[in-house]
Amino acid sequence: MTSHTDAHNVSFNFVPRAYRPAKPREFGLTEVRAPYYSTFGTRHLSDVLEVAGQWVDGIKWAGGSFALLPPEQVRAFSDIAHEHGAYVSSGGWLETVLRYGEEAVDHYLAEAKNSGFDVIEISTGFITVPTSGLLRLIDKVTAAGLKAKPELGIQFGSGGDSSVAELAAEGAKDVGDLISRAQRALDAGASIIMIESEGITENVAEWNTAAAASIINGLGLENVMFEAADPPVFEWYIKNYGNEVNLFVDHSQVLQLEGLRQNIWGNKSTWGRVINPRFA
């Protein structure tokens, strides 16, 4: 295994590791959560990115948490992310804005652009949106000069703090429908599809690994990003699909995930097994 560390500023670079391209990457993306479950500010974000910024491709605001901060703080987060070559994504708050009509959506997109956002997540976990409506939202987001990232799942009610019992009562949706909607979204200009973890690896009695496989095989690994903010989950994805899988994790997990991606550490199941050769 060749070292492939010339593209990165790392210590102990004589130790070979699995190939990882330099940023901006088109695969093997790591998106991390902005303040939500963990409250932190710009100094903490600067520390995280100064230490691990070469492994962070994007920062995602979850649950509309940016709407609880002063505008100058939101903009400061964007500026710091951009300084370190990371994009800024909104998370799925468009669901909330949609309840107040088209004017509110236009205002939301304009303020997101002015706040330094690069990506708008279009989530449908709590609302029922037909595919035609999803495609119109993608058009509206891209027309505003932003990238559209639909978030799709097989569990209605996903994306919030619902209990296992509440989600089980809702029942799961067909994975084929997700793949069909996602492909039409990609054809309409969506940059990538975020896959909700509920119903697959979160809030389920048993992981639905068949659903993950169907999504990857149906859409292509490079076109999807999986929620995986739990170490056993992101390890499973790396072990089964290699280090080019796109994952969303908590900001505290960047180095643990990257250690798996580069094959410098792991546990009994993954230690020494993650290989991604590049040949001259």
C-alpha positions as CSV (number, residue, x, y, z in Angstrom):
1,M,0.0,0.0,0.0
2,T,1.5,3.3,-1.1
3,S,1.6,6.2,1.4
4,H,-0.2,8.9,-0.7
5,T,0.4,11.6,2.0
6,D,1.9,14.2,-0.4
7,A,-1.5,15.9,-0.8
8,H,-1.9,16.3,3.0
9,N,-0.1,18.0,5.8
10,V,0.2,15.2,8.3
11,S,2.8,14.0,10.8
12,F,4.3,10.5,10.8
13,N,3.7,10.5,7.0
14,F,6.2,7.6,6.6
15,V,3.3,5.3,7.7
16,P,1.4,4.1,4.6
17,R,-2.4,4.8,4.5
18,A,-5.3,4.3,2.3
19,Y,-5.7,6.9,-0.5
20,R,-7.6,10.1,0.3
21,P,-7.7,12.9,-2.3
22,A,-7.1,16.5,-1.3
23,K,-10.0,19.0,-1.1
24,P,-12.2,19.8,-2.9
25,R,-13.2,16.2,-3.0
26,E,-15.9,14.7,-5.1
27,F,-16.2,11.4,-3.1
28,G,-15.4,10.3,0.4
29,L,-17.0,13.5,1.8
30,T,-17.3,14.2,5.5
31,E,-20.1,16.6,6.5
32,V,-20.2,17.6,10.2
33,R,-22.9,19.0,12.4
34,A,-22.9,22.6,13.4
35,P,-24.2,23.7,16.8
36,Y,-27.3,21.7,17.8
37,Y,-27.0,18.8,20.2
38,S,-23.7,20.4,21.3
39,T,-23.7,24.2,21.7
40,F,-20.5,25.9,20.6
41,G,-19.3,29.0,19.0
42,T,-16.8,30.3,16.4
43,R,-13.7,29.8,18.6
44,H,-14.5,26.2,19.0
45,L,-15.3,25.8,15.2
46,S,-11.9,27.4,14.4
47,D,-10.2,25.0,16.8
48,V,-11.9,22.0,15.1
49,L,-11.0,23.2,11.6
50,E,-7.4,24.2,12.5
51,V,-6.9,20.7,13.8
52,A,-8.9,18.6,11.3
53,G,-10.1,21.0,8.6
54,Q,-8.4,19.0,5.8
55,W,-10.8,16.1,6.6
56,V,-14.0,18.3,6.8
57,D,-15.8,18.9,3.5
58,G,-18.9,20.6,4.8
59,I,-20.7,21.9,7.8
60,K,-24.5,21.4,8.3
61,W,-26.8,23.4,10.6
62,A,-29.4,21.0,12.0
63,G,-32.9,21.7,13.1
64,G,-32.9,25.4,12.1
65,S,-30.4,26.1,14.9
66,F,-29.0,29.0,12.9
67,A,-32.4,30.8,13.4
68,L,-31.6,31.1,17.1
69,L,-28.3,32.9,16.6
70,P,-27.6,36.6,15.8
71,P,-27.0,37.1,12.1
72,E,-23.4,38.1,12.6
73,Q,-22.7,34.8,14.3
74,V,-24.2,32.8,11.5
75,R,-22.1,34.7,8.9
76,A,-19.0,34.2,11.1
77,F,-19.5,30.4,11.0
78,S,-19.8,30.6,7.2
79,D,-16.7,32.7,6.9
80,I,-14.6,30.3,9.0
81,A,-15.9,27.3,7.1
82,H,-15.0,28.9,3.8
83,E,-11.5,29.8,5.0
84,H,-10.9,26.1,5.6
85,G,-12.4,25.0,2.2
86,A,-15.7,23.7,3.7
87,Y,-19.1,24.4,2.3
88,V,-22.1,25.4,4.6
89,S,-25.4,23.5,4.4
90,S,-28.7,24.6,5.9
91,G,-30.0,21.3,7.2
92,G,-33.7,20.5,6.7
93,W,-35.4,23.6,8.0
94,L,-37.1,24.4,4.7
95,E,-39.9,22.1,6.0
96,T,-40.7,24.8,8.5
97,V,-40.5,27.7,6.0
98,L,-42.7,26.0,3.5
99,R,-45.7,26.3,5.8
100,Y,-45.7,30.1,5.3
101,G,-45.8,30.2,1.5
102,E,-43.7,31.0,-1.5
103,E,-42.7,34.5,-0.3
104,A,-41.3,33.1,2.9
105,V,-39.3,30.5,0.9
106,D,-37.9,33.2,-1.3
107,H,-36.9,35.3,1.7
108,Y,-35.3,32.3,3.3
109,L,-33.2,31.5,0.3
110,A,-32.1,35.1,0.0
111,E,-31.1,35.3,3.6
112,A,-29.3,31.9,3.4
113,K,-27.3,33.2,0.5
114,N,-26.4,36.4,2.3
115,S,-25.5,34.4,5.4
116,G,-22.9,32.5,3.3
117,F,-24.7,29.2,2.9
118,D,-23.8,27.2,-0.1
119,V,-26.2,24.3,0.1
120,I,-29.9,24.1,0.9
121,E,-31.2,20.8,2.2
122,I,-34.7,20.0,1.1
123,S,-36.1,17.6,3.7
124,T,-39.4,15.8,3.5
125,G,-39.3,13.8,6.7
126,F,-42.2,15.6,8.4
127,I,-44.2,16.8,5.4
128,T,-45.8,15.2,2.3
129,V,-44.4,16.7,-0.9
130,P,-45.1,15.1,-4.3
131,T,-42.1,14.5,-6.6
132,S,-43.2,17.4,-8.8
133,G,-43.1,19.7,-5.8
134,L,-39.7,18.5,-4.9
135,L,-38.4,19.2,-8.4
136,R,-39.9,22.7,-8.3
137,L,-38.1,23.3,-5.0
138,I,-34.8,22.1,-6.6
139,D,-35.3,24.6,-9.4
140,K,-36.0,27.4,-7.0
141,V,-32.9,26.7,-4.9
142,T,-30.6,26.5,-7.9
143,A,-32.1,29.6,-9.4
144,A,-31.2,31.4,-6.1
145,G,-27.5,30.4,-6.8
146,L,-27.4,27.7,-4.2
147,K,-26.9,23.9,-4.4
148,A,-29.9,21.7,-3.7
149,K,-29.5,18.7,-1.5
150,P,-32.8,16.7,-1.1
151,E,-33.0,14.7,2.1
152,L,-35.0,11.5,1.6
153,G,-35.7,8.5,3.8
154,I,-37.9,5.4,4.2
155,Q,-39.3,6.5,7.6
156,F,-42.0,9.1,7.8
157,G,-41.4,11.4,10.8
158,S,-37.7,11.1,10.5
159,G,-35.3,14.0,11.0
160,G,-36.4,15.0,14.5
161,D,-36.5,13.7,18.0
162,S,-39.3,11.1,17.6
163,S,-39.2,8.0,19.7
164,V,-38.7,4.4,18.3
165,A,-42.3,3.6,19.2
166,E,-43.6,6.7,17.4
167,L,-41.6,6.0,14.2
168,A,-42.6,2.3,14.3
169,A,-46.3,3.3,14.4
170,E,-45.8,5.3,11.3
171,G,-44.4,2.4,9.3
172,A,-41.7,2.4,6.7
173,K,-41.9,3.5,3.1
174,D,-40.7,1.6,0.0
175,V,-37.0,2.0,-0.8
176,G,-37.8,1.8,-4.5
177,D,-39.9,4.9,-4.2
178,L,-36.9,6.7,-2.5
179,I,-34.6,5.6,-5.4
180,S,-37.0,6.8,-8.0
181,R,-37.5,10.2,-6.4
182,A,-33.8,10.6,-5.8
183,Q,-32.9,9.8,-9.4
184,R,-35.4,12.4,-10.7
185,A,-34.0,14.9,-8.2
186,L,-30.5,14.3,-9.5
187,D,-31.7,14.6,-13.1
188,A,-33.2,17.9,-12.1
189,G,-29.9,19.3,-10.8
190,A,-29.7,18.2,-7.2
191,S,-26.0,18.1,-6.1
192,I,-26.3,15.0,-3.9
193,I,-29.0,13.1,-2.0
194,M,-28.9,13.0,1.8
195,I,-30.3,9.7,3.2
196,E,-32.0,9.8,6.5
197,S,-30.7,7.2,9.0
198,E,-34.1,6.6,10.6
199,G,-35.5,3.3,9.4
200,I,-32.1,2.2,8.3
201,T,-29.6,2.4,11.2
202,E,-31.3,4.7,13.7
203,N,-34.4,4.1,15.8
204,V,-34.9,0.5,14.5
205,A,-34.8,-2.8,16.3
206,E,-32.5,-4.2,13.5
207,W,-30.5,-2.3,10.9
208,N,-32.0,-2.4,7.5
209,T,-28.8,-2.9,5.6
210,A,-30.7,-4.1,2.5
211,A,-32.1,-0.6,2.1
212,A,-28.7,0.9,2.2
213,A,-27.4,-1.5,-0.4
214,S,-30.4,-0.9,-2.7
215,I,-29.8,2.9,-2.4
216,I,-26.1,2.7,-3.2
217,N,-26.7,0.2,-6.1
218,G,-29.6,2.2,-7.5
219,L,-28.1,5.7,-7.3
220,G,-24.3,5.3,-7.2
221,L,-22.1,5.7,-4.1
222,E,-21.0,9.2,-5.2
223,N,-24.5,10.5,-5.4
224,V,-25.6,9.8,-1.9
225,M,-24.6,10.8,1.6
226,F,-25.7,8.8,4.7
227,E,-26.4,10.1,8.1
228,A,-24.0,8.1,10.4
229,A,-23.4,10.1,13.6
230,D,-22.8,6.9,15.6
231,P,-19.3,5.2,15.4
232,P,-20.7,1.6,14.8
233,V,-22.7,3.0,11.9
234,F,-20.0,4.9,10.1
235,E,-17.6,2.0,10.7
236,W,-20.1,-0.3,9.0
237,Y,-20.4,1.9,6.0
238,I,-16.6,2.2,5.6
239,K,-16.1,-1.6,6.1
240,N,-18.8,-2.5,3.6
241,Y,-18.4,0.3,1.0
242,G,-14.9,1.6,1.4
243,N,-13.5,5.0,2.3
244,E,-15.2,6.8,-0.6
245,V,-18.7,6.7,1.0
246,N,-20.1,10.1,1.8
247,L,-21.0,10.4,5.5
248,F,-22.6,13.0,7.9
249,V,-21.2,12.8,11.4
250,D,-20.9,14.9,14.5
251,H,-18.1,17.4,14.5
252,S,-16.5,15.5,17.5
253,Q,-16.1,12.4,15.4
254,V,-14.0,13.7,12.5
255,L,-10.7,12.2,13.5
256,Q,-12.2,8.9,14.5
257,L,-13.9,8.6,11.1
258,E,-10.8,9.7,9.2
259,G,-8.7,7.2,11.0
260,L,-11.0,4.5,9.6
261,R,-10.9,6.1,6.1
262,Q,-7.1,6.1,6.0
263,N,-6.7,2.7,7.6
264,I,-4.5,3.9,10.4
265,W,-6.7,2.5,13.2
266,G,-9.9,0.5,13.7
267,N,-11.3,-2.3,15.8
268,K,-11.3,-6.0,15.4
269,S,-13.6,-5.8,12.5
270,T,-11.8,-3.1,10.5
271,W,-8.2,-2.9,11.6
272,G,-5.9,-3.1,8.7
273,R,-8.6,-3.9,6.2
274,V,-9.5,-0.6,4.5
275,I,-7.6,-0.3,1.3
276,N,-7.9,2.2,-1.6
277,P,-5.0,1.8,-3.9
278,R,-4.0,4.4,-6.5
279,F,-1.6,3.5,-9.3
280,A,0.6,5.7,-11.4
